[in-house]
Amino acid sequence: MPDKIIFKIFIYWLLSSLVLLVGVYSFWDLNDALSCMAGEILVGFNLLALIWAWQRIFERKGLALAVGVIVFKYAILITSIYFLIAYQKVSAFGFLMGCGVLIFVMAMIAFDYKKQNIS
């Protein structure tokens, strides 16, 4: 069951990312689209690592490992965002648009959860 949830979230993330990437590329330039993709990748892997760690915590398997992953994950996330934006490796607008893919993924997960509970 947990692997099915991770797979479903990955598919939602992938579809949302592609739609958002095409939209950003259509309305803005290639640099914004590549920055959007960087934000999408960073948020996607962050989300999957968080889900994996929380599943380990709830199953009471490898609690120290899961907590270590969460702490290490946030350190990498904050450092990555700082260096990408501070050293102007990405467009801040495109990067934030890419990070916004998380909102679409969470909305699709909530809709799917609601649909399953109504049936």
Biopython code that builds the backbone (N, CA, C, O; Angstrom):
import numpy as np
from Bio.PDB.StructureBuilder import StructureBuilder

atoms = [
    (1, "MET", "N", (0.805, -1.210, 0.000)),
    (1, "MET", "CA", (0.000, 0.000, 0.000)),
    (1, "MET", "C", (0.848, 1.275, 0.000)),
    (1, "MET", "O", (0.583, 2.172, -0.800)),
    (2, "PRO", "N", (1.870, 1.388, 0.879)),
    (2, "PRO", "CA", (2.678, 2.614, 0.867)),
    (2, "PRO", "C", (3.396, 2.832, -0.457)),
    (2, "PRO", "O", (3.538, 3.971, -0.901)),
    (3, "ASP", "N", (3.856, 1.743, -1.103)),
    (3, "ASP", "CA", (4.519, 1.907, -2.391)),
    (3, "ASP", "C", (3.557, 2.426, -3.446)),
    (3, "ASP", "O", (3.957, 3.163, -4.348)),
    (4, "LYS", "N", (2.288, 2.045, -3.339)),
    (4, "LYS", "CA", (1.274, 2.535, -4.271)),
    (4, "LYS", "C", (1.070, 4.040, -4.091)),
    (4, "LYS", "O", (0.882, 4.763, -5.070)),
    (5, "ILE", "N", (1.106, 4.504, -2.865)),
    (5, "ILE", "CA", (0.945, 5.933, -2.591)),
    (5, "ILE", "C", (2.122, 6.709, -3.152)),
    (5, "ILE", "O", (1.940, 7.749, -3.786)),
    (6, "ILE", "N", (3.322, 6.214, -2.924)),
    (6, "ILE", "CA", (4.508, 6.903, -3.444)),
    (6, "ILE", "C", (4.468, 6.936, -4.968)),
    (6, "ILE", "O", (4.792, 7.958, -5.573)),
    (7, "PHE", "N", (4.077, 5.835, -5.590)),
    (7, "PHE", "CA", (3.989, 5.795, -7.049)),
    (7, "PHE", "C", (2.942, 6.788, -7.557)),
    (7, "PHE", "O", (3.174, 7.488, -8.543)),
    (8, "LYS", "N", (1.805, 6.845, -6.892)),
    (8, "LYS", "CA", (0.740, 7.757, -7.303)),
    (8, "LYS", "C", (1.190, 9.214, -7.165)),
    (8, "LYS", "O", (0.928, 10.029, -8.050)),
    (9, "ILE", "N", (1.857, 9.540, -6.072)),
    (9, "ILE", "CA", (2.357, 10.898, -5.873)),
    (9, "ILE", "C", (3.408, 11.227, -6.927)),
    (9, "ILE", "O", (3.446, 12.346, -7.438)),
    (10, "PHE", "N", (4.258, 10.262, -7.254)),
    (10, "PHE", "CA", (5.276, 10.488, -8.287)),
    (10, "PHE", "C", (4.626, 10.774, -9.631)),
    (10, "PHE", "O", (5.067, 11.670, -10.351)),
    (11, "ILE", "N", (3.583, 10.025, -9.980)),
    (11, "ILE", "CA", (2.891, 10.253, -11.256)),
    (11, "ILE", "C", (2.231, 11.626, -11.266)),
    (11, "ILE", "O", (2.331, 12.353, -12.254)),
    (12, "TYR", "N", (1.556, 11.989, -10.170)),
    (12, "TYR", "CA", (0.945, 13.325, -10.085)),
    (12, "TYR", "C", (1.997, 14.413, -10.203)),
    (12, "TYR", "O", (1.785, 15.417, -10.883)),
    (13, "TRP", "N", (3.135, 14.217, -9.539)),
    (13, "TRP", "CA", (4.213, 15.200, -9.603)),
    (13, "TRP", "C", (4.748, 15.313, -11.030)),
    (13, "TRP", "O", (4.979, 16.416, -11.525)),
    (14, "LEU", "N", (4.943, 14.177, -11.686)),
    (14, "LEU", "CA", (5.470, 14.178, -13.043)),
    (14, "LEU", "C", (4.521, 14.880, -14.009)),
    (14, "LEU", "O", (4.956, 15.711, -14.806)),
    (15, "LEU", "N", (3.243, 14.561, -13.949)),
    (15, "LEU", "CA", (2.265, 15.197, -14.843)),
    (15, "LEU", "C", (2.146, 16.692, -14.577)),
    (15, "LEU", "O", (2.117, 17.490, -15.514)),
    (16, "SER", "N", (2.077, 17.074, -13.306)),
    (16, "SER", "CA", (1.993, 18.495, -12.965)),
    (16, "SER", "C", (3.236, 19.244, -13.417)),
    (16, "SER", "O", (3.152, 20.369, -13.909)),
    (17, "SER", "N", (4.379, 18.614, -13.247)),
    (17, "SER", "CA", (5.635, 19.246, -13.647)),
    (17, "SER", "C", (5.692, 19.479, -15.146)),
    (17, "SER", "O", (6.123, 20.539, -15.600)),
    (18, "LEU", "N", (5.257, 18.487, -15.914)),
    (18, "LEU", "CA", (5.281, 18.637, -17.367)),
    (18, "LEU", "C", (4.341, 19.740, -17.833)),
    (18, "LEU", "O", (4.698, 20.543, -18.695)),
    (19, "VAL", "N", (3.139, 19.778, -17.262)),
    (19, "VAL", "CA", (2.175, 20.819, -17.644)),
    (19, "VAL", "C", (2.713, 22.201, -17.281)),
    (19, "VAL", "O", (2.648, 23.125, -18.091)),
    (20, "LEU", "N", (3.238, 22.342, -16.080)),
    (20, "LEU", "CA", (3.771, 23.627, -15.646)),
    (20, "LEU", "C", (4.986, 24.026, -16.473)),
    (20, "LEU", "O", (5.134, 25.196, -16.827)),
    (21, "LEU", "N", (5.848, 23.082, -16.780)),
    (21, "LEU", "CA", (7.038, 23.369, -17.575)),
    (21, "LEU", "C", (6.676, 23.851, -18.971)),
    (21, "LEU", "O", (7.255, 24.819, -19.465)),
    (22, "VAL", "N", (5.729, 23.189, -19.603)),
    (22, "VAL", "CA", (5.285, 23.610, -20.936)),
    (22, "VAL", "C", (4.642, 24.992, -20.870)),
    (22, "VAL", "O", (4.848, 25.819, -21.759)),
    (23, "GLY", "N", (3.855, 25.246, -19.805)),
    (23, "GLY", "CA", (3.235, 26.558, -19.651)),
    (23, "GLY", "C", (4.253, 27.674, -19.458)),
    (23, "GLY", "O", (4.132, 28.740, -20.062)),
    (24, "VAL", "N", (5.236, 27.434, -18.633)),
    (24, "VAL", "CA", (6.273, 28.457, -18.409)),
    (24, "VAL", "C", (7.072, 28.685, -19.682)),
    (24, "VAL", "O", (7.379, 29.828, -20.017)),
    (25, "TYR", "N", (7.412, 27.623, -20.393)),
    (25, "TYR", "CA", (8.160, 27.771, -21.638)),
    (25, "TYR", "C", (7.334, 28.501, -22.699)),
    (25, "TYR", "O", (7.884, 29.258, -23.498)),
    (26, "SER", "N", (6.024, 28.279, -22.710)),
    (26, "SER", "CA", (5.158, 28.916, -23.701)),
    (26, "SER", "C", (5.054, 30.418, -23.480)),
    (26, "SER", "O", (5.068, 31.194, -24.435)),
    (27, "PHE", "N", (4.951, 30.825, -22.221)),
    (27, "PHE", "CA", (4.716, 32.231, -21.932)),
    (27, "PHE", "C", (5.988, 33.023, -21.638)),
    (27, "PHE", "O", (6.002, 34.244, -21.791)),
    (28, "TRP", "N", (7.047, 32.348, -21.223)),
    (28, "TRP", "CA", (8.298, 33.036, -20.917)),
    (28, "TRP", "C", (9.427, 32.390, -21.704)),
    (28, "TRP", "O", (9.163, 31.720, -22.702)),
    (29, "ASP", "N", (10.648, 32.565, -21.296)),
    (29, "ASP", "CA", (11.770, 32.072, -22.105)),
    (29, "ASP", "C", (12.332, 30.744, -21.576)),
    (29, "ASP", "O", (11.846, 30.191, -20.590)),
    (30, "LEU", "N", (13.360, 30.258, -22.259)),
    (30, "LEU", "CA", (13.962, 28.973, -21.923)),
    (30, "LEU", "C", (14.623, 29.000, -20.540)),
    (30, "LEU", "O", (14.568, 28.009, -19.812)),
    (31, "ASN", "N", (15.247, 30.126, -20.173)),
    (31, "ASN", "CA", (15.887, 30.223, -18.858)),
    (31, "ASN", "C", (14.875, 30.054, -17.738)),
    (31, "ASN", "O", (15.150, 29.368, -16.753)),
    (32, "ASP", "N", (13.704, 30.672, -17.878)),
    (32, "ASP", "CA", (12.654, 30.506, -16.869)),
    (32, "ASP", "C", (12.150, 29.063, -16.833)),
    (32, "ASP", "O", (11.855, 28.531, -15.763)),
    (33, "ALA", "N", (12.053, 28.431, -18.005)),
    (33, "ALA", "CA", (11.596, 27.036, -18.055)),
    (33, "ALA", "C", (12.608, 26.102, -17.394)),
    (33, "ALA", "O", (12.217, 25.183, -16.674)),
    (34, "LEU", "N", (13.894, 26.322, -17.628)),
    (34, "LEU", "CA", (14.913, 25.492, -16.991)),
    (34, "LEU", "C", (14.952, 25.744, -15.481)),
    (34, "LEU", "O", (15.170, 24.817, -14.701)),
    (35, "SER", "N", (14.743, 26.989, -15.075)),
    (35, "SER", "CA", (14.677, 27.310, -13.649)),
    (35, "SER", "C", (13.457, 26.660, -13.014)),
    (35, "SER", "O", (13.514, 26.187, -11.878)),
    (36, "CYS", "N", (12.357, 26.640, -13.751)),
    (36, "CYS", "CA", (11.141, 25.971, -13.288)),
    (36, "CYS", "C", (11.399, 24.486, -13.099)),
    (36, "CYS", "O", (10.954, 23.898, -12.114)),
    (37, "MET", "N", (12.112, 23.878, -14.033)),
    (37, "MET", "CA", (12.424, 22.461, -13.927)),
    (37, "MET", "C", (13.322, 22.190, -12.716)),
    (37, "MET", "O", (13.166, 21.169, -12.046)),
    (38, "ALA", "N", (14.254, 23.094, -12.434)),
    (38, "ALA", "CA", (15.116, 22.933, -11.255)),
    (38, "ALA", "C", (14.283, 22.959, -9.976)),
    (38, "ALA", "O", (14.506, 22.153, -9.074)),
    (39, "GLY", "N", (13.328, 23.882, -9.896)),
    (39, "GLY", "CA", (12.443, 23.949, -8.734)),
    (39, "GLY", "C", (11.568, 22.720, -8.608)),
    (39, "GLY", "O", (11.348, 22.214, -7.507)),
    (40, "GLU", "N", (11.065, 22.236, -9.742)),
    (40, "GLU", "CA", (10.221, 21.040, -9.731)),
    (40, "GLU", "C", (10.997, 19.814, -9.244)),
    (40, "GLU", "O", (10.487, 19.025, -8.449)),
    (41, "ILE", "N", (12.213, 19.663, -9.718)),
    (41, "ILE", "CA", (13.034, 18.517, -9.317)),
    (41, "ILE", "C", (13.367, 18.590, -7.839)),
    (41, "ILE", "O", (13.277, 17.591, -7.126)),
    (42, "LEU", "N", (13.751, 19.769, -7.378)),
    (42, "LEU", "CA", (14.101, 19.927, -5.970)),
    (42, "LEU", "C", (12.907, 19.631, -5.064)),
    (42, "LEU", "O", (13.045, 18.932, -4.061)),
    (43, "VAL", "N", (11.749, 20.156, -5.413)),
    (43, "VAL", "CA", (10.545, 19.924, -4.615)),
    (43, "VAL", "C", (10.094, 18.465, -4.721)),
    (43, "VAL", "O", (9.663, 17.879, -3.728)),
    (44, "GLY", "N", (10.190, 17.883, -5.898)),
    (44, "GLY", "CA", (9.768, 16.494, -6.082)),
    (44, "GLY", "C", (10.572, 15.518, -5.245)),
    (44, "GLY", "O", (10.008, 14.665, -4.560)),
    (45, "PHE", "N", (11.887, 15.643, -5.300)),
    (45, "PHE", "CA", (12.713, 14.739, -4.504)),
    (45, "PHE", "C", (12.576, 15.017, -3.016)),
    (45, "PHE", "O", (12.652, 14.099, -2.199)),
    (46, "ASN", "N", (12.375, 16.275, -2.664)),
    (46, "ASN", "CA", (12.141, 16.627, -1.268)),
    (46, "ASN", "C", (10.847, 15.978, -0.767)),
    (46, "ASN", "O", (10.808, 15.441, 0.340)),
    (47, "LEU", "N", (9.807, 16.028, -1.570)),
    (47, "LEU", "CA", (8.523, 15.432, -1.205)),
    (47, "LEU", "C", (8.625, 13.913, -1.066)),
    (47, "LEU", "O", (8.108, 13.341, -0.107)),
    (48, "LEU", "N", (9.286, 13.264, -2.015)),
    (48, "LEU", "CA", (9.419, 11.810, -1.944)),
    (48, "LEU", "C", (10.269, 11.368, -0.749)),
    (48, "LEU", "O", (9.969, 10.356, -0.116)),
    (49, "ALA", "N", (11.331, 12.125, -0.440)),
    (49, "ALA", "CA", (12.158, 11.798, 0.730)),
    (49, "ALA", "C", (11.370, 11.988, 2.020)),
    (49, "ALA", "O", (11.514, 11.205, 2.959)),
    (50, "LEU", "N", (10.549, 13.014, 2.068)),
    (50, "LEU", "CA", (9.734, 13.262, 3.257)),
    (50, "LEU", "C", (8.704, 12.153, 3.456)),
    (50, "LEU", "O", (8.508, 11.682, 4.576)),
    (51, "ILE", "N", (8.053, 11.739, 2.388)),
    (51, "ILE", "CA", (7.066, 10.662, 2.481)),
    (51, "ILE", "C", (7.737, 9.368, 2.923)),
    (51, "ILE", "O", (7.214, 8.659, 3.783)),
    (52, "TRP", "N", (8.890, 9.058, 2.340)),
    (52, "TRP", "CA", (9.614, 7.851, 2.718)),
    (52, "TRP", "C", (9.978, 7.876, 4.197)),
    (52, "TRP", "O", (9.807, 6.882, 4.902)),
    (53, "ALA", "N", (10.480, 9.018, 4.664)),
    (53, "ALA", "CA", (10.899, 9.126, 6.068)),
    (53, "ALA", "C", (9.706, 9.004, 7.012)),
    (53, "ALA", "O", (9.801, 8.316, 8.029)),
    (54, "TRP", "N", (8.587, 9.655, 6.699)),
    (54, "TRP", "CA", (7.419, 9.570, 7.583)),
    (54, "TRP", "C", (6.845, 8.164, 7.601)),
    (54, "TRP", "O", (6.365, 7.714, 8.641)),
    (55, "GLN", "N", (6.883, 7.459, 6.478)),
    (55, "GLN", "CA", (6.414, 6.078, 6.482)),
    (55, "GLN", "C", (7.275, 5.227, 7.398)),
    (55, "GLN", "O", (6.757, 4.377, 8.123)),
    (56, "ARG", "N", (8.567, 5.441, 7.373)),
    (56, "ARG", "CA", (9.469, 4.704, 8.266)),
    (56, "ARG", "C", (9.165, 5.021, 9.722)),
    (56, "ARG", "O", (9.205, 4.132, 10.572)),
    (57, "ILE", "N", (8.860, 6.283, 10.016)),
    (57, "ILE", "CA", (8.556, 6.673, 11.396)),
    (57, "ILE", "C", (7.253, 6.020, 11.855)),
    (57, "ILE", "O", (7.188, 5.484, 12.961)),
    (58, "PHE", "N", (6.214, 6.059, 11.014)),
    (58, "PHE", "CA", (4.923, 5.489, 11.405)),
    (58, "PHE", "C", (4.973, 3.968, 11.525)),
    (58, "PHE", "O", (4.239, 3.382, 12.321)),
    (59, "GLU", "N", (5.827, 3.335, 10.744)),
    (59, "GLU", "CA", (5.966, 1.876, 10.837)),
    (59, "GLU", "C", (6.907, 1.459, 11.956)),
    (59, "GLU", "O", (7.069, 0.268, 12.224)),
    (60, "ARG", "N", (7.527, 2.435, 12.610)),
    (60, "ARG", "CA", (8.482, 2.202, 13.702)),
    (60, "ARG", "C", (9.693, 1.393, 13.227)),
    (60, "ARG", "O", (10.239, 0.581, 13.974)),
    (61, "LYS", "N", (10.097, 1.619, 12.001)),
    (61, "LYS", "CA", (11.275, 0.952, 11.444)),
    (61, "LYS", "C", (12.343, 2.013, 11.219)),
    (61, "LYS", "O", (12.100, 2.994, 10.517)),
    (62, "GLY", "N", (13.492, 1.835, 11.788)),
    (62, "GLY", "CA", (14.606, 2.740, 11.539)),
    (62, "GLY", "C", (14.302, 4.176, 11.893)),
    (62, "GLY", "O", (14.486, 5.075, 11.073)),
    (63, "LEU", "N", (13.839, 4.399, 13.105)),
    (63, "LEU", "CA", (13.442, 5.738, 13.520)),
    (63, "LEU", "C", (14.597, 6.731, 13.419)),
    (63, "LEU", "O", (14.415, 7.853, 12.946)),
    (64, "ALA", "N", (15.783, 6.321, 13.864)),
    (64, "ALA", "CA", (16.940, 7.215, 13.814)),
    (64, "ALA", "C", (17.304, 7.555, 12.371)),
    (64, "ALA", "O", (17.652, 8.696, 12.068)),
    (65, "LEU", "N", (17.223, 6.572, 11.490)),
    (65, "LEU", "CA", (17.519, 6.807, 10.082)),
    (65, "LEU", "C", (16.522, 7.793, 9.482)),
    (65, "LEU", "O", (16.917, 8.714, 8.766)),
    (66, "ALA", "N", (15.239, 7.611, 9.765)),
    (66, "ALA", "CA", (14.208, 8.479, 9.208)),
    (66, "ALA", "C", (14.376, 9.913, 9.703)),
    (66, "ALA", "O", (14.271, 10.855, 8.917)),
    (67, "VAL", "N", (14.632, 10.084, 10.984)),
    (67, "VAL", "CA", (14.828, 11.430, 11.520)),
    (67, "VAL", "C", (16.088, 12.049, 10.913)),
    (67, "VAL", "O", (16.104, 13.240, 10.604)),
    (68, "GLY", "N", (17.130, 11.258, 10.744)),
    (68, "GLY", "CA", (18.349, 11.742, 10.107)),
    (68, "GLY", "C", (18.105, 12.182, 8.673)),
    (68, "GLY", "O", (18.645, 13.192, 8.223)),
    (69, "VAL", "N", (17.290, 11.419, 7.958)),
    (69, "VAL", "CA", (16.959, 11.782, 6.577)),
    (69, "VAL", "C", (16.207, 13.108, 6.543)),
    (69, "VAL", "O", (16.486, 13.956, 5.696)),
    (70, "ILE", "N", (15.255, 13.292, 7.455)),
    (70, "ILE", "CA", (14.490, 14.536, 7.485)),
    (70, "ILE", "C", (15.410, 15.720, 7.763)),
    (70, "ILE", "O", (15.330, 16.734, 7.069)),
    (71, "VAL", "N", (16.271, 15.612, 8.753)),
    (71, "VAL", "CA", (17.177, 16.716, 9.091)),
    (71, "VAL", "C", (18.144, 16.990, 7.941)),
    (71, "VAL", "O", (18.348, 18.142, 7.560)),
    (72, "PHE", "N", (18.730, 15.944, 7.397)),
    (72, "PHE", "CA", (19.677, 16.090, 6.309)),
    (72, "PHE", "C", (18.999, 16.652, 5.063)),
    (72, "PHE", "O", (19.586, 17.454, 4.337)),
    (73, "LYS", "N", (17.760, 16.226, 4.820)),
    (73, "LYS", "CA", (17.001, 16.680, 3.656)),
    (73, "LYS", "C", (16.768, 18.183, 3.707)),
    (73, "LYS", "O", (16.927, 18.873, 2.700)),
    (74, "TYR", "N", (16.393, 18.687, 4.868)),
    (74, "TYR", "CA", (16.168, 20.130, 4.983)),
    (74, "TYR", "C", (17.459, 20.916, 4.862)),
    (74, "TYR", "O", (17.462, 22.018, 4.315)),
    (75, "ALA", "N", (18.550, 20.371, 5.362)),
    (75, "ALA", "CA", (19.838, 21.049, 5.204)),
    (75, "ALA", "C", (20.210, 21.157, 3.728)),
    (75, "ALA", "O", (20.676, 22.205, 3.279)),
    (76, "ILE", "N", (20.004, 20.077, 2.974)),
    (76, "ILE", "CA", (20.293, 20.097, 1.542)),
    (76, "ILE", "C", (19.343, 21.041, 0.818)),
    (76, "ILE", "O", (19.765, 21.792, -0.061)),
    (77, "LEU", "N", (18.070, 21.011, 1.179)),
    (77, "LEU", "CA", (17.075, 21.871, 0.532)),
    (77, "LEU", "C", (17.418, 23.346, 0.721)),
    (77, "LEU", "O", (17.447, 24.103, -0.250)),
    (78, "ILE", "N", (17.671, 23.752, 1.939)),
    (78, "ILE", "CA", (17.956, 25.162, 2.216)),
    (78, "ILE", "C", (19.256, 25.594, 1.537)),
    (78, "ILE", "O", (19.324, 26.680, 0.961)),
    (79, "THR", "N", (20.275, 24.758, 1.602)),
    (79, "THR", "CA", (21.548, 25.090, 0.961)),
    (79, "THR", "C", (21.397, 25.184, -0.554)),
    (79, "THR", "O", (21.954, 26.085, -1.181)),
    (80, "SER", "N", (20.650, 24.262, -1.139)),
    (80, "SER", "CA", (20.438, 24.279, -2.591)),
    (80, "SER", "C", (19.705, 25.531, -3.033)),
    (80, "SER", "O", (20.100, 26.179, -4.002)),
    (81, "ILE", "N", (18.641, 25.870, -2.326)),
    (81, "ILE", "CA", (17.880, 27.074, -2.681)),
    (81, "ILE", "C", (18.751, 28.309, -2.554)),
    (81, "ILE", "O", (18.728, 29.179, -3.424)),
    (82, "TYR", "N", (19.521, 28.393, -1.472)),
    (82, "TYR", "CA", (20.384, 29.557, -1.269)),
    (82, "TYR", "C", (21.392, 29.710, -2.404)),
    (82, "TYR", "O", (21.522, 30.792, -2.977)),
    (83, "PHE", "N", (22.106, 28.632, -2.731)),
    (83, "PHE", "CA", (23.131, 28.739, -3.760)),
    (83, "PHE", "C", (22.547, 28.956, -5.149)),
    (83, "PHE", "O", (23.121, 29.698, -5.946)),
    (84, "LEU", "N", (21.431, 28.332, -5.451)),
    (84, "LEU", "CA", (20.834, 28.516, -6.775)),
    (84, "LEU", "C", (20.369, 29.950, -6.999)),
    (84, "LEU", "O", (20.553, 30.502, -8.084)),
    (85, "ILE", "N", (19.767, 30.553, -5.979)),
    (85, "ILE", "CA", (19.240, 31.905, -6.146)),
    (85, "ILE", "C", (20.302, 32.963, -5.870)),
    (85, "ILE", "O", (20.376, 33.956, -6.594)),
    (86, "ALA", "N", (21.128, 32.774, -4.838)),
    (86, "ALA", "CA", (22.126, 33.785, -4.486)),
    (86, "ALA", "C", (23.181, 33.946, -5.578)),
    (86, "ALA", "O", (23.605, 35.066, -5.865)),
    (87, "TYR", "N", (23.600, 32.860, -6.178)),
    (87, "TYR", "CA", (24.607, 32.934, -7.230)),
    (87, "TYR", "C", (23.982, 33.045, -8.616)),
    (87, "TYR", "O", (24.672, 32.899, -9.624)),
    (88, "GLN", "N", (22.700, 33.300, -8.665)),
    (88, "GLN", "CA", (21.940, 33.539, -9.888)),
    (88, "GLN", "C", (22.157, 32.453, -10.939)),
    (88, "GLN", "O", (22.346, 32.736, -12.122)),
    (89, "LYS", "N", (22.125, 31.205, -10.478)),
    (89, "LYS", "CA", (22.207, 30.077, -11.400)),
    (89, "LYS", "C", (20.855, 29.819, -12.056)),
    (89, "LYS", "O", (20.776, 29.227, -13.132)),
    (90, "VAL", "N", (19.799, 30.269, -11.397)),
    (90, "VAL", "CA", (18.453, 30.103, -11.932)),
    (90, "VAL", "C", (17.708, 31.424, -11.826)),
    (90, "VAL", "O", (18.071, 32.299, -11.040)),
    (91, "SER", "N", (16.677, 31.551, -12.619)),
    (91, "SER", "CA", (15.784, 32.696, -12.514)),
    (91, "SER", "C", (14.894, 32.483, -11.286)),
    (91, "SER", "O", (14.273, 31.429, -11.144)),
    (92, "ALA", "N", (14.832, 33.466, -10.413)),
    (92, "ALA", "CA", (14.027, 33.325, -9.193)),
    (92, "ALA", "C", (12.556, 33.102, -9.531)),
    (92, "ALA", "O", (11.877, 32.320, -8.865)),
    (93, "PHE", "N", (12.063, 33.785, -10.559)),
    (93, "PHE", "CA", (10.667, 33.622, -10.960)),
    (93, "PHE", "C", (10.388, 32.182, -11.404)),
    (93, "PHE", "O", (9.445, 31.553, -10.925)),
    (94, "GLY", "N", (11.200, 31.673, -12.308)),
    (94, "GLY", "CA", (10.993, 30.318, -12.803)),
    (94, "GLY", "C", (11.176, 29.277, -11.712)),
    (94, "GLY", "O", (10.444, 28.288, -11.665)),
    (95, "PHE", "N", (12.147, 29.494, -10.837)),
    (95, "PHE", "CA", (12.395, 28.552, -9.750)),
    (95, "PHE", "C", (11.201, 28.495, -8.808)),
    (95, "PHE", "O", (10.787, 27.410, -8.401)),
    (96, "LEU", "N", (10.646, 29.644, -8.458)),
    (96, "LEU", "CA", (9.487, 29.671, -7.570)),
    (96, "LEU", "C", (8.251, 29.083, -8.250)),
    (96, "LEU", "O", (7.420, 28.455, -7.594)),
    (97, "MET", "N", (8.130, 29.281, -9.551)),
    (97, "MET", "CA", (7.030, 28.643, -10.279)),
    (97, "MET", "C", (7.178, 27.120, -10.200)),
    (97, "MET", "O", (6.192, 26.405, -10.024)),
    (98, "GLY", "N", (8.394, 26.637, -10.328)),
    (98, "GLY", "CA", (8.642, 25.200, -10.231)),
    (98, "GLY", "C", (8.352, 24.660, -8.846)),
    (98, "GLY", "O", (7.822, 23.558, -8.700)),
    (99, "CYS", "N", (8.700, 25.438, -7.823)),
    (99, "CYS", "CA", (8.404, 25.010, -6.451)),
    (99, "CYS", "C", (6.898, 24.985, -6.208)),
    (99, "CYS", "O", (6.415, 24.247, -5.349)),
    (100, "GLY", "N", (6.165, 25.785, -6.957)),
    (100, "GLY", "CA", (4.715, 25.837, -6.826)),
    (100, "GLY", "C", (4.012, 24.590, -7.316)),
    (100, "GLY", "O", (2.809, 24.438, -7.101)),
    (101, "VAL", "N", (4.742, 23.683, -7.978)),
    (101, "VAL", "CA", (4.143, 22.432, -8.446)),
    (101, "VAL", "C", (3.640, 21.622, -7.259)),
    (101, "VAL", "O", (2.732, 20.803, -7.402)),
    (102, "LEU", "N", (4.218, 21.845, -6.105)),
    (102, "LEU", "CA", (3.806, 21.123, -4.901)),
    (102, "LEU", "C", (2.328, 21.380, -4.583)),
    (102, "LEU", "O", (1.632, 20.483, -4.107)),
    (103, "ILE", "N", (1.857, 22.578, -4.839)),
    (103, "ILE", "CA", (0.453, 22.920, -4.581)),
    (103, "ILE", "C", (-0.464, 22.065, -5.461)),
    (103, "ILE", "O", (-1.476, 21.548, -4.986)),
    (104, "PHE", "N", (-0.112, 21.917, -6.736)),
    (104, "PHE", "CA", (-0.924, 21.115, -7.649)),
    (104, "PHE", "C", (-0.920, 19.639, -7.245)),
    (104, "PHE", "O", (-1.953, 18.971, -7.296)),
    (105, "VAL", "N", (0.241, 19.143, -6.847)),
    (105, "VAL", "CA", (0.347, 17.736, -6.440)),
    (105, "VAL", "C", (-0.508, 17.482, -5.204)),
    (105, "VAL", "O", (-1.244, 16.497, -5.151)),
    (106, "MET", "N", (-0.417, 18.353, -4.221)),
    (106, "MET", "CA", (-1.209, 18.176, -2.996)),
    (106, "MET", "C", (-2.707, 18.272, -3.291)),
    (106, "MET", "O", (-3.503, 17.555, -2.686)),
    (107, "ALA", "N", (-3.092, 19.147, -4.210)),
    (107, "ALA", "CA", (-4.506, 19.263, -4.580)),
    (107, "ALA", "C", (-4.994, 17.974, -5.249)),
    (107, "ALA", "O", (-6.102, 17.516, -4.968)),
    (108, "MET", "N", (-4.182, 17.390, -6.123)),
    (108, "MET", "CA", (-4.584, 16.146, -6.782)),
    (108, "MET", "C", (-4.656, 14.986, -5.789)),
    (108, "MET", "O", (-5.543, 14.137, -5.887)),
    (109, "ILE", "N", (-3.733, 14.951, -4.844)),
    (109, "ILE", "CA", (-3.765, 13.896, -3.828)),
    (109, "ILE", "C", (-5.013, 14.043, -2.959)),
    (109, "ILE", "O", (-5.675, 13.052, -2.653)),
    (110, "ALA", "N", (-5.337, 15.273, -2.561)),
    (110, "ALA", "CA", (-6.527, 15.513, -1.737)),
    (110, "ALA", "C", (-7.797, 15.136, -2.505)),
    (110, "ALA", "O", (-8.708, 14.533, -1.938)),
    (111, "PHE", "N", (-7.857, 15.485, -3.782)),
    (111, "PHE", "CA", (-9.018, 15.139, -4.601)),
    (111, "PHE", "C", (-9.154, 13.625, -4.721)),
    (111, "PHE", "O", (-10.257, 13.090, -4.601)),
    (112, "ASP", "N", (-8.045, 12.934, -4.955)),
    (112, "ASP", "CA", (-8.069, 11.477, -5.073)),
    (112, "ASP", "C", (-8.489, 10.832, -3.752)),
    (112, "ASP", "O", (-9.271, 9.882, -3.751)),
    (113, "TYR", "N", (-7.987, 11.332, -2.650)),
    (113, "TYR", "CA", (-8.346, 10.812, -1.320)),
    (113, "TYR", "C", (-9.838, 11.008, -1.060)),
    (113, "TYR", "O", (-10.516, 10.104, -0.572)),
    (114, "LYS", "N", (-10.343, 12.197, -1.392)),
    (114, "LYS", "CA", (-11.762, 12.490, -1.183)),
    (114, "LYS", "C", (-12.627, 11.577, -2.048)),
    (114, "LYS", "O", (-13.661, 11.080, -1.601)),
    (115, "LYS", "N", (-12.192, 11.361, -3.297)),
    (115, "LYS", "CA", (-12.941, 10.502, -4.212)),
    (115, "LYS", "C", (-12.984, 9.062, -3.711)),
    (115, "LYS", "O", (-14.011, 8.397, -3.853)),
    (116, "GLN", "N", (-11.902, 8.568, -3.134)),
    (116, "GLN", "CA", (-11.871, 7.211, -2.611)),
    (116, "GLN", "C", (-12.745, 7.056, -1.383)),
    (116, "GLN", "O", (-13.347, 5.999, -1.189)),
    (117, "ASN", "N", (-12.831, 8.070, -0.558)),
    (117, "ASN", "CA", (-13.619, 7.984, 0.663)),
    (117, "ASN", "C", (-15.114, 8.166, 0.437)),
    (117, "ASN", "O", (-15.921, 7.772, 1.279)),
    (118, "ILE", "N", (-15.488, 8.761, -0.691)),
    (118, "ILE", "CA", (-16.912, 8.916, -1.011)),
    (118, "ILE", "C", (-17.468, 7.592, -1.512)),
    (118, "ILE", "O", (-18.604, 7.237, -1.196)),
    (119, "SER", "N", (-16.681, 6.860, -2.287)),
    (119, "SER", "CA", (-17.152, 5.600, -2.890)),
    (119, "SER", "C", (-17.463, 4.555, -1.868)),
    (119, "SER", "O", (-17.868, 3.448, -2.221)),
]
sb = StructureBuilder()
sb.init_structure("model")
sb.init_model(0)
sb.init_chain("A")
sb.init_seg("    ")
for serial, (resi, resn, name, xyz) in enumerate(atoms, 1):
    if name == "N":
        sb.init_residue(resn, " ", resi, " ")
    sb.init_atom(name, np.array(xyz, "f"), 0.0, 1.0, " ", f" {name:<3s}", serial, name[0])
structure = sb.get_structure()
